[in-house]
């Protein structure tokens, strides 16, 4: 039996999450970059299973949930509740600095010293990485909010779609009903 309506609802949910996540990044001035371009979903369907997987850059969950800093964090945001924390010893050594160094060089961003001379990209990256390491990253929930909002509506929509698919299956002859009287 074909579950066309259920499939349509699930695809609509997944597309809503992707589009809203991208829009949230734009609103937060993080749109147009690698993270924005990487957000998508894949669908795998078999006889009785619908599997949807959301994909994004590896650092996407850190941007979404935030990261607690070593010495302080953003208590007014969800990052205070994040499972991610700098200084936990679980991540690669120097990974934060390398990523920031790459970003600083691409954007050609450099701080100046007291005399007005530009600091190297390495020094600029070190200063930024040290600040982030100590203070943490503020959560923006660009993915979590649309996912949870869409998830609230999904059960009722799936129920209606499933009912329609069953009804269509009965009328098209895919489902045979036999009534026995006793």
C-alpha positions, -999 to 999 in steps of 0.1 A, spaced: 0 0 0 12 35 -8 13 60 21 14 90 -1 -3 114 23 19 103 52 50 107 30 39 142 20 34 152 57 68 139 67 85 156 37 66 189 46 78 186 82 114 180 72 114 209 46 98 232 72 127 224 97 153 230 70 138 262 58 132 276 93 166 267 104 182 285 75 159 315 81 169 316 118 206 317 107 199 346 84 181 365 113 211 358 135 235 371 108 250 337 103 233 330 69 251 323 36 280 304 51 290 268 52 266 259 80 237 275 62 245 258 29 250 224 46 215 221 62 194 195 44 175 163 50 176 129 35 147 104 32 149 66 32 118 47 27 111 10 27 79 -10 29 71 -1 64 97 24 76 101 61 70 136 74 80 145 111 79 179 124 87 189 160 92 224 169 80 246 199 87 282 208 93 299 191 123 299 223 143 261 230 138 251 214 171 275 237 189 261 268 173 225 255 180 230 244 217 258 268 227 289 258 246 297 264 282 329 283 288 356 273 312 352 302 336 318 316 328 288 310 305 257 328 293 233 321 322 203 338 304 205 313 275 202 276 269 240 273 267 241 271 305 222 238 300 243 227 271 261 193 273 290 209 254 318 226 274 352 240 266 380 225 287 362 191 291 391 173 274 369 156 249 376 177 218 408 179 197 436 200 212 438 234 195 408 227 173 390 259 183 420 281 175 426 264 141 390 270 130 391 306 141 425 312 125 410 299 92 380 322 96 401 352 105 424 347 75 394 342 51 377 374 64 411 392 65 402 403 101 430 415 124 432 433 157 457 462 162 481 467 191 484 498 212 506 515 186 481 508 158 501 480 141 481 450 128 485 418 148 491 386 129 462 363 120 477 339 145 476 364 173 441 376 164 429 340 164 445 333 197 428 363 214 394 354 200 398 317 208 409 325 244 378 346 249 354 320 235 372 293 255 366 312 287 332 327 281 316 300 259 292 304 230 257 316 233 230 292 221 208 304 193 186 273 189 184 279 151 176 242 146 160 231 179 132 257 179 117 248 144 122 211 150 103 211 183 76 235 170 71 212 139 71 181 161 42 195 182 20 196 151 32 164 135 11 137 154 -22 152 144 -11 158 108 2 122 106 -31 108 120 -51 127 94 -27 116 66 -27 80 77 -66 80 78 -67 94 43 -42 68 31 -62 40 46 -94 54 32 -78 57 -3 -65 21 1 -100 8 8 -115 27 -22 -87 17 -46 -89 -19 -36 -55 -21 -20 -71 -31 13 -98 -57 13 -123 -57 41 -141 -89 50 -170 -88 74 -180 -121 90 -212 -124 109 -214 -148 137 
